[in-house]
Amino acid sequence: MKNYDYKLLLEDLGEGREIEFKYNEASYGIVHFSEGWFFVADNKRISEYYKNPHELVETICIGGKKLEELFNGGVIPDEGFYIL
């Protein structure tokens, strides 16, 4: 996403929104259920539950890269990117 960066990601999550995106041919999501926030890859939960989405996104790495690097680097494609 060229116009969507890590700061906007944190703002949207802080408002309770969920994020879905694709990267390197895999689908990812930062989602919320009654247990809390968690991270999914190809529809499988791959993180613990977190009460705070900001704590969650600081722990996520994809291919050794933090989400901050991916979103600020503009490597998340527009196709398959959703704010729910």
N, CA, C and O atoms as a GROMACS GRO file, in nm:
protein
  336
    1MET      N    1   0.086  -0.118   0.000
    1MET     CA    2   0.000   0.000   0.000
    1MET      C    3   0.090   0.123   0.000
    1MET      O    4   0.173   0.141   0.089
    2LYS      N    5   0.072   0.204  -0.097
    2LYS     CA    6   0.157   0.321  -0.108
    2LYS      C    7   0.116   0.434  -0.014
    2LYS      O    8   0.201   0.508   0.034
    3ASN      N    9  -0.012   0.446   0.013
    3ASN     CA   10  -0.060   0.556   0.097
    3ASN      C   11  -0.104   0.510   0.235
    3ASN      O   12  -0.168   0.585   0.309
    4TYR      N   13  -0.070   0.388   0.270
    4TYR     CA   14  -0.110   0.334   0.400
    4TYR      C   15   0.016   0.288   0.470
    4TYR      O   16   0.087   0.200   0.422
    5ASP      N   17   0.044   0.348   0.586
    5ASP     CA   18   0.166   0.315   0.657
    5ASP      C   19   0.136   0.258   0.795
    5ASP      O   20   0.021   0.240   0.833
    6TYR      N   21   0.241   0.230   0.868
    6TYR     CA   22   0.230   0.167   1.000
    6TYR      C   23   0.151   0.254   1.098
    6TYR      O   24   0.076   0.203   1.180
    7LYS      N   25   0.168   0.385   1.088
    7LYS     CA   26   0.094   0.476   1.176
    7LYS      C   27  -0.056   0.463   1.153
    7LYS      O   28  -0.133   0.458   1.249
    8LEU      N   29  -0.098   0.457   1.028
    8LEU     CA   30  -0.241   0.439   0.997
    8LEU      C   31  -0.290   0.302   1.043
    8LEU      O   32  -0.403   0.288   1.089
    9LEU      N   33  -0.205   0.201   1.030
    9LEU     CA   34  -0.240   0.068   1.078
    9LEU      C   35  -0.271   0.072   1.228
    9LEU      O   36  -0.373   0.019   1.272
   10LEU      N   37  -0.184   0.136   1.305
   10LEU     CA   38  -0.205   0.147   1.450
   10LEU      C   39  -0.332   0.225   1.482
   10LEU      O   40  -0.405   0.189   1.574
   11GLU      N   41  -0.358   0.331   1.407
   11GLU     CA   42  -0.480   0.410   1.429
   11GLU      C   43  -0.605   0.326   1.404
   11GLU      O   44  -0.699   0.327   1.484
   12ASP      N   45  -0.607   0.253   1.293
   12ASP     CA   46  -0.724   0.170   1.261
   12ASP      C   47  -0.744   0.060   1.364
   12ASP      O   48  -0.857   0.034   1.406
   13LEU      N   49  -0.638  -0.005   1.405
   13LEU     CA   50  -0.650  -0.109   1.507
   13LEU      C   51  -0.696  -0.050   1.639
   13LEU      O   52  -0.775  -0.112   1.710
   14GLY      N   53  -0.649   0.069   1.672
   14GLY     CA   54  -0.690   0.137   1.795
   14GLY      C   55  -0.838   0.170   1.796
   14GLY      O   56  -0.898   0.183   1.903
   15GLU      N   57  -0.898   0.184   1.678
   15GLU     CA   58  -1.041   0.209   1.666
   15GLU      C   59  -1.122   0.079   1.662
   15GLU      O   60  -1.244   0.082   1.646
   16GLY      N   61  -1.052  -0.035   1.676
   16GLY     CA   62  -1.121  -0.163   1.677
   16GLY      C   63  -1.140  -0.226   1.540
   16GLY      O   64  -1.211  -0.325   1.527
   17ARG      N   65  -1.076  -0.171   1.438
   17ARG     CA   66  -1.090  -0.225   1.303
   17ARG      C   67  -0.995  -0.343   1.285
   17ARG      O   68  -0.891  -0.350   1.350
   18GLU      N   69  -1.031  -0.433   1.197
   18GLU     CA   70  -0.948  -0.548   1.163
   18GLU      C   71  -0.883  -0.523   1.028
   18GLU      O   72  -0.936  -0.448   0.945
   19ILE      N   73  -0.768  -0.586   1.006
   19ILE     CA   74  -0.692  -0.565   0.883
   19ILE      C   75  -0.666  -0.700   0.818
   19ILE      O   76  -0.627  -0.796   0.884
   20GLU      N   77  -0.687  -0.707   0.688
   20GLU     CA   78  -0.650  -0.824   0.609
   20GLU      C   79  -0.560  -0.777   0.495
   20GLU      O   80  -0.584  -0.672   0.436
   21PHE      N   81  -0.456  -0.856   0.466
   21PHE     CA   82  -0.364  -0.819   0.358
   21PHE      C   83  -0.294  -0.942   0.304
   21PHE      O   84  -0.294  -1.049   0.366
   22LYS      N   85  -0.235  -0.925   0.187
   22LYS     CA   86  -0.156  -1.030   0.125
   22LYS      C   87  -0.011  -0.985   0.117
   22LYS      O   88   0.018  -0.866   0.100
   23TYR      N   89   0.078  -1.082   0.130
   23TYR     CA   90   0.221  -1.055   0.118
   23TYR      C   91   0.289  -1.186   0.080
   23TYR      O   92   0.268  -1.288   0.144
   24ASN      N   93   0.370  -1.182  -0.023
   24ASN     CA   94   0.440  -1.302  -0.071
   24ASN      C   95   0.346  -1.420  -0.092
   24ASN      O   96   0.375  -1.532  -0.049
   25GLU      N   97   0.236  -1.395  -0.157
   25GLU     CA   98   0.138  -1.496  -0.196
   25GLU      C   99   0.067  -1.565  -0.079
   25GLU      O  100   0.005  -1.670  -0.097
   26ALA      N  101   0.074  -1.508   0.039
   26ALA     CA  102   0.000  -1.560   0.154
   26ALA      C  103  -0.097  -1.453   0.201
   26ALA      O  104  -0.074  -1.333   0.181
   27SER      N  105  -0.206  -1.496   0.264
   27SER     CA  106  -0.306  -1.404   0.319
   27SER      C  107  -0.288  -1.395   0.470
   27SER      O  108  -0.267  -1.496   0.537
   28TYR      N  109  -0.296  -1.272   0.522
   28TYR     CA  110  -0.276  -1.248   0.665
   28TYR      C  111  -0.392  -1.164   0.719
   28TYR      O  112  -0.461  -1.096   0.644
   29GLY      N  113  -0.412  -1.171   0.849
   29GLY     CA  114  -0.514  -1.090   0.912
   29GLY      C  115  -0.481  -1.060   1.057
   29GLY      O  116  -0.424  -1.143   1.128
   30ILE      N  117  -0.518  -0.942   1.099
   30ILE     CA  118  -0.513  -0.903   1.240
   30ILE      C  119  -0.658  -0.891   1.281
   30ILE      O  120  -0.727  -0.798   1.241
   31VAL      N  121  -0.704  -0.986   1.361
   31VAL     CA  122  -0.847  -0.999   1.388
   31VAL      C  123  -0.877  -1.002   1.537
   31VAL      O  124  -0.789  -1.026   1.620
   32HIS      N  125  -1.003  -0.976   1.569
   32HIS     CA  126  -1.047  -0.968   1.708
   32HIS      C  127  -1.164  -1.063   1.731
   32HIS      O  128  -1.261  -1.064   1.655
   33PHE      N  129  -1.153  -1.142   1.836
   33PHE     CA  130  -1.261  -1.227   1.883
   33PHE      C  131  -1.277  -1.203   2.032
   33PHE      O  132  -1.205  -1.122   2.089
   34SER      N  133  -1.369  -1.272   2.094
   34SER     CA  134  -1.395  -1.251   2.236
   34SER      C  135  -1.271  -1.278   2.322
   34SER      O  136  -1.255  -1.219   2.428
   35GLU      N  137  -1.183  -1.367   2.276
   35GLU     CA  138  -1.061  -1.398   2.350
   35GLU      C  139  -0.957  -1.287   2.341
   35GLU      O  140  -0.869  -1.278   2.426
   36GLY      N  141  -0.966  -1.204   2.239
   36GLY     CA  142  -0.872  -1.095   2.219
   36GLY      C  143  -0.828  -1.085   2.074
   36GLY      O  144  -0.892  -1.141   1.985
   37TRP      N  145  -0.720  -1.012   2.052
   37TRP     CA  146  -0.664  -0.990   1.919
   37TRP      C  147  -0.562  -1.099   1.888
   37TRP      O  148  -0.488  -1.143   1.976
   38PHE      N  149  -0.559  -1.142   1.761
   38PHE     CA  150  -0.457  -1.237   1.721
   38PHE      C  151  -0.427  -1.223   1.573
   38PHE      O  152  -0.496  -1.153   1.499
   39PHE      N  153  -0.321  -1.292   1.530
   39PHE     CA  154  -0.272  -1.284   1.393
   39PHE      C  155  -0.296  -1.417   1.324
   39PHE      O  156  -0.271  -1.523   1.381
   40VAL      N  157  -0.346  -1.411   1.200
   40VAL     CA  158  -0.371  -1.533   1.123
   40VAL      C  159  -0.292  -1.528   0.992
   40VAL      O  160  -0.269  -1.422   0.935
   41ALA      N  161  -0.252  -1.646   0.948
   41ALA     CA  162  -0.188  -1.662   0.818
   41ALA      C  163  -0.261  -1.774   0.746
   41ALA      O  164  -0.270  -1.886   0.796
   42ASP      N  165  -0.312  -1.743   0.628
   42ASP     CA  166  -0.389  -1.840   0.550
   42ASP      C  167  -0.495  -1.908   0.636
   42ASP      O  168  -0.510  -2.030   0.635
   43ASN      N  169  -0.569  -1.826   0.710
   43ASN     CA  170  -0.683  -1.867   0.793
   43ASN      C  171  -0.648  -1.956   0.911
   43ASN      O  172  -0.735  -2.027   0.963
   44LYS      N  173  -0.522  -1.955   0.955
   44LYS     CA  174  -0.481  -2.029   1.074
   44LYS      C  175  -0.422  -1.931   1.175
   44LYS      O  176  -0.338  -1.848   1.141
   45ARG      N  177  -0.467  -1.942   1.299
   45ARG     CA  178  -0.414  -1.855   1.404
   45ARG      C  179  -0.268  -1.892   1.430
   45ARG      O  180  -0.237  -2.008   1.455
   46ILE      N  181  -0.180  -1.792   1.422
   46ILE     CA  182  -0.038  -1.818   1.443
   46ILE      C  183   0.022  -1.733   1.554
   46ILE      O  184   0.144  -1.723   1.567
   47SER      N  185  -0.063  -1.672   1.634
   47SER     CA  186  -0.012  -1.594   1.748
   47SER      C  187  -0.095  -1.627   1.871
   47SER      O  188  -0.200  -1.691   1.863
   48GLU      N  189  -0.045  -1.582   1.983
   48GLU     CA  190  -0.122  -1.588   2.106
   48GLU      C  191  -0.230  -1.480   2.099
   48GLU      O  192  -0.229  -1.397   2.009
   49TYR      N  193  -0.321  -1.483   2.195
   49TYR     CA  194  -0.422  -1.377   2.206
   49TYR      C  195  -0.363  -1.260   2.283
   49TYR      O  196  -0.289  -1.278   2.380
   50TYR      N  197  -0.396  -1.140   2.239
   50TYR     CA  198  -0.352  -1.018   2.305
   50TYR      C  199  -0.473  -0.931   2.335
   50TYR      O  200  -0.566  -0.924   2.254
   51LYS      N  201  -0.473  -0.866   2.450
   51LYS     CA  202  -0.582  -0.774   2.483
   51LYS      C  203  -0.570  -0.645   2.404
   51LYS      O  204  -0.670  -0.579   2.375
   52ASN      N  205  -0.447  -0.608   2.369
   52ASN     CA  206  -0.420  -0.482   2.301
   52ASN      C  207  -0.363  -0.511   2.161
   52ASN      O  208  -0.262  -0.580   2.150
   53PRO      N  209  -0.426  -0.460   2.055
   53PRO     CA  210  -0.374  -0.489   1.921
   53PRO      C  211  -0.236  -0.429   1.895
   53PRO      O  212  -0.161  -0.481   1.813
   54HIS      N  213  -0.202  -0.321   1.964
   54HIS     CA  214  -0.070  -0.260   1.943
   54HIS      C  215   0.040  -0.352   1.993
   54HIS      O  216   0.147  -0.360   1.932
   55GLU      N  217   0.016  -0.421   2.105
   55GLU     CA  218   0.115  -0.518   2.154
   55GLU      C  219   0.131  -0.632   2.054
   55GLU      O  220   0.242  -0.679   2.030
   56LEU      N  221   0.020  -0.675   1.996
   56LEU     CA  222   0.025  -0.783   1.898
   56LEU      C  223   0.110  -0.745   1.778
   56LEU      O  224   0.200  -0.820   1.740
   57VAL      N  225   0.083  -0.630   1.717
   57VAL     CA  226   0.154  -0.596   1.593
   57VAL      C  227   0.303  -0.574   1.616
   57VAL      O  228   0.382  -0.588   1.523
   58GLU      N  229   0.342  -0.540   1.738
   58GLU     CA  230   0.485  -0.523   1.765
   58GLU      C  231   0.557  -0.657   1.770
   58GLU      O  232   0.679  -0.661   1.757
   59THR      N  233   0.484  -0.767   1.789
   59THR     CA  234   0.547  -0.898   1.798
   59THR      C  235   0.548  -0.972   1.664
   59THR      O  236   0.622  -1.070   1.649
   60ILE      N  237   0.469  -0.928   1.568
   60ILE     CA  238   0.453  -1.002   1.443
   60ILE      C  239   0.573  -0.980   1.350
   60ILE      O  240   0.617  -0.868   1.328
   61CYS      N  241   0.624  -1.091   1.298
   61CYS     CA  242   0.726  -1.088   1.193
   61CYS      C  243   0.681  -1.179   1.080
   61CYS      O  244   0.626  -1.286   1.104
   62ILE      N  245   0.703  -1.134   0.959
   62ILE     CA  246   0.676  -1.215   0.840
   62ILE      C  247   0.806  -1.222   0.762
   62ILE      O  248   0.857  -1.120   0.716
   63GLY      N  249   0.859  -1.341   0.748
   63GLY     CA  250   0.986  -1.356   0.677
   63GLY      C  251   1.099  -1.278   0.742
   63GLY      O  252   1.188  -1.229   0.674
   64GLY      N  253   1.094  -1.268   0.876
   64GLY     CA  254   1.198  -1.197   0.949
   64GLY      C  255   1.182  -1.046   0.951
   64GLY      O  256   1.269  -0.975   1.002
   65LYS      N  257   1.072  -0.995   0.895
   65LYS     CA  258   1.049  -0.850   0.892
   65LYS      C  259   0.930  -0.813   0.979
   65LYS      O  260   0.826  -0.879   0.975
   66LYS      N  261   0.947  -0.709   1.057
   66LYS     CA  262   0.838  -0.657   1.140
   66LYS      C  263   0.733  -0.591   1.051
   66LYS      O  264   0.763  -0.546   0.940
   67LEU      N  265   0.610  -0.586   1.102
   67LEU     CA  266   0.503  -0.520   1.025
   67LEU      C  267   0.536  -0.374   0.997
   67LEU      O  268   0.501  -0.322   0.890
   68GLU      N  269   0.600  -0.308   1.090
   68GLU     CA  270   0.636  -0.167   1.068
   68GLU      C  271   0.721  -0.153   0.942
   68GLU      O  272   0.699  -0.062   0.861
   69GLU      N  273   0.817  -0.240   0.924
   69GLU     CA  274   0.903  -0.235   0.806
   69GLU      C  275   0.824  -0.264   0.678
   69GLU      O  276   0.844  -0.198   0.576
   70LEU      N  277   0.734  -0.362   0.684
   70LEU     CA  278   0.655  -0.397   0.566
   70LEU      C  279   0.560  -0.285   0.526
   70LEU      O  280   0.553  -0.248   0.409
   71PHE      N  281   0.487  -0.229   0.624
   71PHE     CA  282   0.390  -0.125   0.591
   71PHE      C  283   0.457   0.007   0.554
   71PHE      O  284   0.411   0.076   0.464
   72ASN      N  285   0.564   0.043   0.621
   72ASN     CA  286   0.634   0.167   0.587
   72ASN      C  287   0.714   0.153   0.458
   72ASN      O  288   0.747   0.253   0.394
   73GLY      N  289   0.747   0.029   0.421
   73GLY     CA  290   0.825   0.006   0.300
   73GLY      C  291   0.742   0.000   0.173
   73GLY      O  292   0.796  -0.009   0.063
   74GLY      N  293   0.609   0.005   0.187
   74GLY     CA  294   0.522   0.005   0.071
   74GLY      C  295   0.519  -0.126  -0.006
   74GLY      O  296   0.491  -0.127  -0.126
   75VAL      N  297   0.547  -0.238   0.062
   75VAL     CA  298   0.552  -0.367  -0.008
   75VAL      C  299   0.423  -0.447   0.005
   75VAL      O  300   0.413  -0.556  -0.052
   76ILE      N  301   0.326  -0.395   0.077
   76ILE     CA  302   0.195  -0.461   0.088
   76ILE      C  303   0.112  -0.418  -0.033
   76ILE      O  304   0.085  -0.299  -0.049
   77PRO      N  305   0.071  -0.512  -0.119
   77PRO     CA  306  -0.003  -0.473  -0.240
   77PRO      C  307  -0.144  -0.425  -0.209
   77PRO      O  308  -0.205  -0.465  -0.109
   78ASP      N  309  -0.196  -0.340  -0.296
   78ASP     CA  310  -0.334  -0.292  -0.283
   78ASP      C  311  -0.434  -0.407  -0.296
   78ASP      O  312  -0.534  -0.413  -0.224
   79GLU      N  313  -0.405  -0.498  -0.386
   79GLU     CA  314  -0.494  -0.613  -0.408
   79GLU      C  315  -0.492  -0.703  -0.285
   79GLU      O  316  -0.387  -0.747  -0.239
   80GLY      N  317  -0.609  -0.730  -0.233
   80GLY     CA  318  -0.620  -0.815  -0.116
   80GLY      C  319  -0.604  -0.742   0.016
   80GLY      O  320  -0.599  -0.806   0.121
   81PHE      N  321  -0.597  -0.609   0.013
   81PHE     CA  322  -0.584  -0.531   0.136
   81PHE      C  323  -0.721  -0.479   0.176
   81PHE      O  324  -0.790  -0.414   0.098
   82TYR      N  325  -0.761  -0.510   0.300
   82TYR     CA  326  -0.893  -0.470   0.348
   82TYR      C  327  -0.885  -0.418   0.490
   82TYR      O  328  -0.812  -0.472   0.573
   83ILE      N  329  -0.961  -0.312   0.517
   83ILE     CA  330  -0.980  -0.260   0.652
   83ILE      C  331  -1.125  -0.288   0.686
   83ILE      O  332  -1.215  -0.237   0.619
   84LEU      N  333  -1.149  -0.368   0.787
   84LEU     CA  334  -1.285  -0.412   0.820
   84LEU      C  335  -1.336  -0.342   0.945
   84LEU      O  336  -1.449  -0.367   0.987
   0.00000   0.00000   0.00000
